Amino acid sequence: MAKILISLLGTGRIAKGDRSKNRYETTDYKLEDKIYKQKTMVSSAIIEHYKIDTLFLVGTSTSMWDNVCSLYGFDDEYTLSIMEKKEAGILKESDLEQLSQDISKKLNSQNSKCFIVKDCETQEELWNMFDKFLEILSIIGKEDEVYFDITHLFRSVSVLSMIMAEFGKISFDMKVSGVFYGLFKKDEPSVVVDLSVFLELLDWIRAIANLKNYGNSFELMKLMNSSHQDKEIKNSFTNFSNALSMSDMGAMQQNIKILKGKMKLFENDKSNIIRLISKDLQEFIERFSIDSLADFQYELAKWYCENKNYAFGYITLSEAIVSKMCEIYNLDPTLQNNRTQAKSMLYEYRKNFSKQKKEIGDTYDKVRRIRNDIAHKKPQNSKESKSSPKNSIENLELYIKKAAALFNMEKELSMTKG
């Protein structure tokens, strides 16, 4: 496992009267509670503080490569050749191979490398930078610990570095341990700020979006369990997450009630992130705080449809219609015999003189057939439904609307039983 620092190298400040002398001013850098004295580059303090063993330096052809050569003890001849090519704007990555090798020796590793990118002033150059970052990410192993120093170079590159850090986490399972920005000061230590809290915030935002939009609670559960959240909240949310993952509607209904009773703990939490997501979580919980099993299942079917989880939508809608029939006819919907009886009544609805009841019966039959094909993974030649996957997707919302007659007109139906 390597500790890797990806550091951006800028052009520095031009010395008075001499454009050939670009430099960073020396300062003391403060990392956490420790002071690193007389450093010309933030990366030097980060390397020392976190015991970095691999450095990836990223800069343009006019960045301060000659200064880095001086910092790592190269002779004047090599440093001068790098400076001349830099000033002429013809510096290439191949010219920096010797520098890369010497950095590796200084850090007791073999993989340090210098990368040259475009100025990132156009869309094409930004994509070039993206490709370069992909090249860097491909070198990083899954067990490696990665730090970013985005203090220098153009702001567009700093922004892209943050985006690539997040991209690396998602696409490469990269472990980002810090994203640093040095706040330069002359008369007091320059504080090095860790901006990785923004990446953590993105994790929470993505996790709550996955829950709201796709019914995937795993990421949110993982973040909660790794946070300093109240143990009761962790346990109750884990139980809810497991129920949601299995689409166990009874357990989901019960755990949502438990979570609802603990929302004050979210709203009053010391963590800014927890308080920030509490509103979204509250909206989700409020939507499904429904006592009736049938109404809960029906709302869940609508939610699955909204979030394009069509298979679960059909399975849940089918169960919701049966549960509602049980409730209308005062049958306990948790008993299998009662559910069988309700299905028989829905079959009779198809032959009923009432147009409304006939439509409910026909709708249930279509939903049931598609549901059975989904649940039993039937081959094409033995499917109950003639509906194609495309038609099933397009019709789910229609079936949900037609089933609403059963849910919205319960009183009228109960008065005309049989």
C-alpha positions as CSV (number, residue, x, y, z in Angstrom):
1,M,0.0,0.0,0.0
2,A,1.4,3.4,-1.0
3,K,0.7,6.9,0.3
4,I,0.3,9.0,-2.8
5,L,0.2,12.8,-3.1
6,I,-1.1,14.3,-6.3
7,S,0.1,17.9,-6.3
8,L,-0.5,20.7,-8.7
9,L,2.5,22.8,-9.6
10,G,1.9,26.4,-10.6
11,T,4.0,29.1,-12.3
12,G,4.8,30.9,-9.0
13,R,5.4,34.6,-8.6
14,I,7.6,36.4,-11.1
15,A,10.7,38.0,-9.4
16,K,11.0,41.8,-9.8
17,G,12.6,42.8,-13.1
18,D,13.4,39.2,-14.1
19,R,10.7,37.0,-15.8
20,S,13.1,34.0,-15.8
21,K,12.9,33.8,-12.0
22,N,9.6,32.3,-10.9
23,R,9.4,31.4,-7.3
24,Y,7.1,30.6,-4.4
25,E,7.6,32.6,-1.2
26,T,8.9,30.7,1.8
27,T,6.6,30.3,4.7
28,D,5.8,28.2,7.7
29,Y,2.9,25.8,7.0
30,K,0.6,24.6,9.7
31,L,-1.0,21.1,9.3
32,E,-3.3,20.1,12.1
33,D,-1.3,21.3,15.2
34,K,2.1,21.0,13.7
35,I,4.3,23.7,12.2
36,Y,6.6,22.9,9.2
37,K,9.1,25.8,9.0
38,Q,10.5,27.5,5.9
39,K,8.8,25.5,3.2
40,T,8.6,26.9,-0.4
41,M,5.9,24.4,-1.4
42,V,2.8,23.1,0.4
43,S,3.6,19.7,-0.9
44,S,6.8,19.5,1.1
45,A,4.9,20.0,4.4
46,I,2.2,17.4,3.3
47,I,4.9,14.9,2.4
48,E,6.6,15.3,5.7
49,H,3.4,15.3,7.8
50,Y,1.7,12.3,6.2
51,K,4.9,10.4,5.4
52,I,4.1,10.3,1.6
53,D,6.1,7.8,-0.4
54,T,4.9,8.6,-3.9
55,L,4.5,12.0,-5.5
56,F,2.6,12.8,-8.7
57,L,3.4,16.3,-9.8
58,V,1.0,17.9,-12.3
59,G,1.8,21.1,-14.1
60,T,1.9,22.9,-17.4
61,S,5.0,23.2,-19.6
62,T,5.6,26.7,-17.9
63,S,5.2,25.5,-14.3
64,M,8.1,25.8,-11.9
65,W,9.8,22.5,-12.8
66,D,13.3,24.1,-12.5
67,N,12.5,25.1,-8.9
68,V,11.5,21.5,-8.1
69,C,14.8,20.4,-9.6
70,S,16.6,22.8,-7.2
71,L,14.5,21.5,-4.3
72,Y,15.5,17.9,-5.0
73,G,19.2,18.7,-5.4
74,F,19.8,18.5,-9.1
75,D,23.0,20.0,-10.6
76,D,22.8,23.4,-12.3
77,E,23.3,22.0,-15.8
78,Y,20.1,19.8,-15.6
79,T,18.1,22.5,-13.8
80,L,19.2,25.1,-16.4
81,S,18.2,22.8,-19.3
82,I,14.7,22.4,-17.7
83,M,14.4,26.2,-17.2
84,E,15.4,27.0,-20.8
85,K,12.8,24.5,-22.2
86,K,10.2,25.9,-19.8
87,E,10.9,29.4,-20.9
88,A,10.6,28.4,-24.5
89,G,7.4,26.6,-23.9
90,I,8.7,23.3,-25.3
91,L,9.1,21.3,-22.1
92,K,7.8,17.7,-22.4
93,E,7.2,14.9,-19.9
94,S,10.1,12.9,-21.3
95,D,12.4,15.8,-20.2
96,L,11.2,15.3,-16.6
97,E,12.0,11.6,-16.4
98,Q,15.2,12.2,-14.5
99,L,13.4,14.5,-12.1
100,S,10.7,11.8,-11.5
101,Q,13.4,9.2,-10.8
102,D,15.2,11.5,-8.3
103,I,11.9,12.3,-6.5
104,S,11.3,8.5,-6.2
105,K,14.8,8.0,-4.6
106,K,14.2,10.9,-2.1
107,L,10.9,9.3,-1.1
108,N,12.3,5.7,-1.1
109,S,9.8,4.6,-3.7
110,Q,9.9,3.8,-7.5
111,N,6.7,5.2,-8.8
112,S,6.8,9.0,-8.5
113,K,6.1,10.8,-11.8
114,C,5.8,14.3,-13.3
115,F,2.9,15.0,-15.6
116,I,2.5,17.9,-18.1
117,V,-1.0,19.2,-19.0
118,K,-2.4,22.0,-21.1
119,D,-3.3,25.4,-19.7
120,C,-7.0,24.4,-19.4
121,E,-8.3,27.5,-21.0
122,T,-10.5,25.7,-23.6
123,Q,-12.9,22.8,-23.5
124,E,-10.4,20.7,-25.5
125,E,-7.6,21.4,-22.9
126,L,-9.9,20.6,-20.0
127,W,-10.7,17.2,-21.6
128,N,-6.9,16.8,-22.1
129,M,-6.6,17.4,-18.3
130,F,-9.3,14.8,-17.7
131,D,-7.5,12.2,-19.8
132,K,-4.3,12.9,-17.9
133,F,-6.1,12.4,-14.6
134,L,-7.5,9.1,-15.9
135,E,-3.9,8.1,-16.7
136,I,-2.9,8.9,-13.1
137,L,-5.9,7.1,-11.6
138,S,-5.0,4.0,-13.6
139,I,-1.6,3.8,-11.8
140,I,-3.2,4.0,-8.3
141,G,-3.9,0.7,-6.6
142,K,-7.1,-0.1,-4.7
143,E,-5.1,-0.4,-1.4
144,D,-3.3,2.9,-1.9
145,E,-4.1,6.0,0.2
146,V,-4.4,9.2,-1.9
147,Y,-3.9,12.8,-1.0
148,F,-4.5,15.9,-3.2
149,D,-2.7,19.2,-3.0
150,I,-4.8,21.7,-5.1
151,T,-3.1,24.9,-3.9
152,H,-1.4,25.9,-7.1
153,L,-2.0,25.9,-10.8
154,F,-5.0,27.4,-12.5
155,R,-8.3,27.4,-10.6
156,S,-10.0,25.4,-13.3
157,V,-7.5,22.6,-12.6
158,S,-8.1,22.8,-8.9
159,V,-11.9,22.5,-9.5
160,L,-11.3,19.6,-11.8
161,S,-9.0,17.9,-9.3
162,M,-11.9,17.9,-6.7
163,I,-14.2,16.4,-9.3
164,M,-11.5,13.8,-10.2
165,A,-11.1,12.9,-6.5
166,E,-14.8,12.2,-6.3
167,F,-14.7,10.4,-9.7
168,G,-11.8,8.2,-8.4
169,K,-13.8,7.3,-5.3
170,I,-16.8,6.2,-7.3
171,S,-15.2,4.6,-10.4
172,F,-11.9,3.3,-9.1
173,D,-12.9,2.7,-5.4
174,M,-10.0,5.1,-4.6
175,K,-9.4,6.0,-0.9
176,V,-9.1,9.8,-0.7
177,S,-7.5,10.7,2.7
178,G,-7.2,14.4,2.2
179,V,-7.7,17.3,-0.2
180,F,-5.4,20.2,0.8
181,Y,-5.3,23.9,0.1
182,G,-2.5,26.1,1.6
183,L,-3.7,29.6,2.7
184,F,-0.5,31.6,2.3
185,K,0.3,34.2,5.0
186,K,3.5,36.2,5.5
187,D,3.6,37.1,9.1
188,E,2.1,33.9,10.7
189,P,2.0,30.2,9.8
190,S,0.1,29.5,6.6
191,V,-2.7,27.1,7.5
192,V,-3.2,24.0,5.2
193,V,-7.0,23.4,5.0
194,D,-8.3,19.9,4.4
195,L,-11.2,20.3,2.0
196,S,-12.1,16.6,1.9
197,V,-15.2,17.5,4.0
198,F,-16.7,18.6,0.7
199,L,-16.2,15.1,-0.7
200,E,-17.8,13.7,2.4
201,L,-20.8,16.0,1.9
202,L,-21.1,14.7,-1.7
203,D,-21.1,11.2,-0.3
204,W,-24.1,12.0,1.9
205,I,-25.9,13.9,-0.9
206,R,-25.5,11.0,-3.2
207,A,-26.6,8.5,-0.6
208,I,-29.8,10.3,0.3
209,A,-30.5,10.8,-3.5
210,N,-30.0,7.0,-4.0
211,L,-32.5,6.4,-1.2
212,K,-35.1,8.9,-2.5
213,N,-34.7,8.1,-6.2
214,Y,-33.8,4.5,-6.4
215,G,-34.7,2.9,-3.1
216,N,-31.0,2.1,-2.5
217,S,-30.3,2.7,1.2
218,F,-27.0,0.8,1.4
219,E,-24.7,3.9,1.0
220,L,-26.6,5.9,3.5
221,M,-26.5,3.0,6.0
222,K,-22.8,2.6,5.5
223,L,-22.2,6.4,6.1
224,M,-24.4,6.3,9.2
225,N,-22.7,3.3,10.6
226,S,-19.3,5.0,10.1
227,S,-20.4,8.3,11.7
228,H,-20.7,9.3,15.3
229,Q,-24.4,9.0,15.2
230,D,-26.6,7.8,18.0
231,K,-26.5,4.0,18.3
232,E,-30.3,3.7,18.4
233,I,-30.5,5.6,15.1
234,K,-27.8,3.4,13.5
235,N,-29.6,0.2,14.6
236,S,-33.1,1.4,13.5
237,F,-31.8,2.7,10.1
238,T,-29.9,-0.6,9.5
239,N,-33.1,-2.6,10.2
240,F,-35.0,-0.3,7.8
241,S,-32.3,-0.6,5.2
242,N,-32.3,-4.4,5.3
243,A,-36.1,-4.4,5.0
244,L,-36.0,-2.0,2.0
245,S,-33.3,-4.1,0.3
246,M,-35.5,-7.2,0.7
247,S,-38.7,-5.3,-0.1
248,D,-40.1,-6.7,3.2
249,M,-43.1,-4.4,3.3
250,G,-44.2,-5.3,6.8
251,A,-40.8,-4.8,8.3
252,M,-40.3,-1.5,6.3
253,Q,-43.6,-0.2,7.7
254,Q,-42.6,-1.0,11.2
255,N,-39.0,0.5,10.9
256,I,-40.3,3.7,9.3
257,K,-42.4,4.2,12.4
258,I,-39.4,3.7,14.6
259,L,-37.3,6.1,12.5
260,K,-40.0,8.7,12.6
261,G,-39.9,8.7,16.4
262,K,-36.1,9.4,16.3
263,M,-36.1,12.2,13.7
264,K,-35.5,14.8,16.4
265,L,-32.2,13.2,17.1
266,F,-31.3,13.9,13.4
267,E,-32.5,17.5,13.5
268,N,-30.6,18.3,16.7
269,D,-27.4,16.4,15.8
270,K,-24.1,18.2,16.2
271,S,-23.0,17.2,12.7
272,N,-23.9,19.7,10.0
273,I,-24.1,16.9,7.5
274,I,-26.6,14.9,9.5
275,R,-28.8,18.0,10.1
276,L,-28.6,18.8,6.4
277,I,-29.9,15.5,5.3
278,S,-32.6,15.3,8.0
279,K,-35.1,17.3,5.8
280,D,-34.8,14.9,2.9
281,L,-35.0,11.9,5.2
282,Q,-37.9,13.4,7.0
283,E,-39.8,13.8,3.7
284,F,-39.1,10.2,2.8
285,I,-40.3,9.0,6.2
286,E,-43.4,11.2,6.1
287,R,-44.4,9.9,2.7
288,F,-44.5,6.3,4.0
289,S,-45.8,6.9,7.5
290,I,-49.0,5.0,6.7
291,D,-50.9,2.7,9.1
292,S,-52.9,0.8,6.5
293,L,-50.8,-2.0,5.0
294,A,-52.7,-1.7,1.7
295,D,-52.2,2.1,1.4
296,F,-48.5,1.6,2.4
297,Q,-48.1,-0.9,-0.4
298,Y,-49.9,1.2,-2.9
299,E,-47.8,4.3,-2.1
300,L,-44.7,2.1,-2.3
301,A,-45.8,0.8,-5.8
302,K,-46.1,4.5,-6.9
303,W,-42.7,5.2,-5.6
304,Y,-41.1,2.2,-7.4
305,C,-42.8,3.4,-10.6
306,E,-41.5,7.0,-10.2
307,N,-38.0,5.6,-9.7
308,K,-38.2,3.2,-12.6
309,N,-38.0,0.1,-10.5
310,Y,-40.8,-1.5,-12.5
311,A,-40.4,-5.1,-11.4
312,F,-40.9,-4.2,-7.7
313,G,-43.6,-1.8,-8.8
314,Y,-45.7,-4.7,-10.3
315,I,-45.0,-7.0,-7.4
316,T,-46.0,-4.4,-4.8
317,L,-49.1,-3.2,-6.7
318,S,-50.4,-6.7,-7.0
319,E,-50.0,-7.2,-3.3
320,A,-51.5,-3.7,-2.6
321,I,-54.7,-4.5,-4.5
322,V,-55.2,-7.8,-2.6
323,S,-54.5,-6.1,0.7
324,K,-57.1,-3.4,0.0
325,M,-59.7,-6.0,-0.9
326,C,-59.1,-7.6,2.5
327,E,-59.4,-4.3,4.3
328,I,-62.6,-3.4,2.5
329,Y,-64.2,-6.7,3.4
330,N,-62.9,-6.7,7.0
331,L,-60.4,-9.6,6.4
332,D,-57.0,-9.6,8.1
333,P,-54.6,-9.0,5.1
334,T,-51.8,-10.7,7.0
335,L,-53.5,-14.2,6.8
336,Q,-52.9,-16.2,3.6
337,N,-56.4,-17.7,3.6
338,N,-57.9,-14.2,3.6
339,R,-55.7,-13.1,0.8
340,T,-56.7,-16.1,-1.3
341,Q,-60.4,-15.2,-0.6
342,A,-59.7,-11.6,-1.7
343,K,-58.1,-12.9,-5.0
344,S,-61.2,-14.9,-5.7
345,M,-63.4,-11.8,-5.2
346,L,-61.2,-9.9,-7.6
347,Y,-61.8,-12.7,-10.1
348,E,-65.5,-12.3,-9.6
349,Y,-65.2,-8.5,-10.1
350,R,-64.2,-9.2,-13.7
351,K,-67.7,-10.7,-14.3
352,N,-69.6,-8.0,-12.3
353,F,-72.2,-5.8,-13.9
354,S,-70.5,-2.7,-12.3
355,K,-68.2,-1.1,-14.8
356,Q,-66.0,0.1,-12.0
357,K,-65.6,-3.3,-10.4
358,K,-65.0,-5.0,-13.7
359,E,-62.2,-2.5,-14.5
360,I,-60.6,-3.2,-11.1
361,G,-60.8,-6.9,-11.6
362,D,-59.4,-6.6,-15.1
363,T,-56.6,-4.4,-13.9
364,Y,-55.6,-6.8,-11.1
365,D,-55.6,-9.7,-13.6
366,K,-53.2,-7.9,-15.9
367,V,-51.0,-6.8,-13.1
368,R,-51.0,-10.3,-11.5
369,R,-50.0,-11.9,-14.8
370,I,-47.0,-9.6,-15.3
371,R,-46.2,-9.9,-11.6
372,N,-46.1,-13.7,-11.9
373,D,-43.9,-13.6,-14.9
374,I,-41.4,-11.4,-13.0
375,A,-41.5,-13.3,-9.8
376,H,-41.2,-16.8,-11.3
377,K,-38.7,-15.8,-14.1
378,K,-40.8,-17.7,-16.6
379,P,-39.4,-18.3,-20.1
380,Q,-41.0,-16.5,-23.0
381,N,-43.0,-19.5,-24.2
382,S,-44.7,-20.1,-20.8
383,K,-45.5,-16.5,-19.7
384,E,-48.9,-15.7,-18.4
385,S,-48.9,-12.2,-19.8
386,K,-48.7,-11.3,-23.5
387,S,-47.3,-7.9,-22.5
388,S,-43.8,-7.1,-23.8
389,P,-41.2,-5.5,-21.4
390,K,-41.7,-2.2,-23.2
391,N,-45.5,-2.3,-22.8
392,S,-45.2,-3.4,-19.2
393,I,-43.0,-0.4,-18.4
394,E,-45.3,2.0,-20.2
395,N,-48.5,0.6,-18.7
396,L,-47.5,0.4,-15.0
397,E,-48.4,4.0,-14.3
398,L,-51.8,3.4,-16.1
399,Y,-52.5,0.4,-13.9
400,I,-51.6,2.3,-10.8
401,K,-54.1,5.0,-11.8
402,K,-56.8,2.4,-12.5
403,A,-56.2,0.7,-9.2
404,A,-56.8,4.0,-7.5
405,A,-60.6,3.4,-7.9
406,L,-60.3,0.7,-5.3
407,F,-58.4,2.9,-2.9
408,N,-60.3,6.1,-3.4
409,M,-63.8,4.7,-3.4
410,E,-63.5,2.3,-0.4
411,K,-66.7,3.5,1.3
412,E,-68.9,3.2,-1.7
413,L,-67.6,-0.3,-2.4
414,S,-68.0,-1.4,1.2
415,M,-71.7,-0.4,1.0
416,T,-72.3,-2.5,-2.1
417,K,-70.4,-5.7,-1.0
418,G,-71.2,-8.7,-3.1
